[in-house]
Every structure is written in C-alpha cells, then in structure tokens.
C-alpha cells in the first residue's frame, strides 16, 4: 500500500471516529461537518480507485 492510500484510509478512519463522537455528544453542527468531510474523503477514494471497507452512514 502506498503512502497516499494509507494516509487516505487513516483520514477516513479518524473522521468516522470523530463523526461518531459528535453524534454521541449531540453536537449536530460538528456531526454535519464531519459527515461532509467523510463524503469528500469517500469521493476522493473512489476517484483514485481506493476501496473503502464501510459505506458512509
């Protein structure tokens, strides 16, 4: 796995964790921000042929 792929997958994992934390604490604004970031990361992954294990939820 190259550095780009590894970094992208790590960013996705971190953003998913941040999204979960925002939802658990009831921070709706932060959850929306994290969800938008996650959507952007998934789009970037798709554009570069990087498979991501789980879909956006």
C-alpha positions, 0 to 999 in steps of 0.5 A: 500500500502506498503512502497516499492510500494509507494516509487516505484510509487513516483520514477516513478512519479518524473522521468516522471516529470523530463523526461518531463522537459528535453524534454521541455528544449531540453536537449536530453542527460538528456531526454535519461537518464531519459527515461532509468531510467523510463524503469528500474523503469517500469521493476522493477514494473512489476517484483514485480507485481506493476501496473503502471497507464501510459505506458512509452512514 
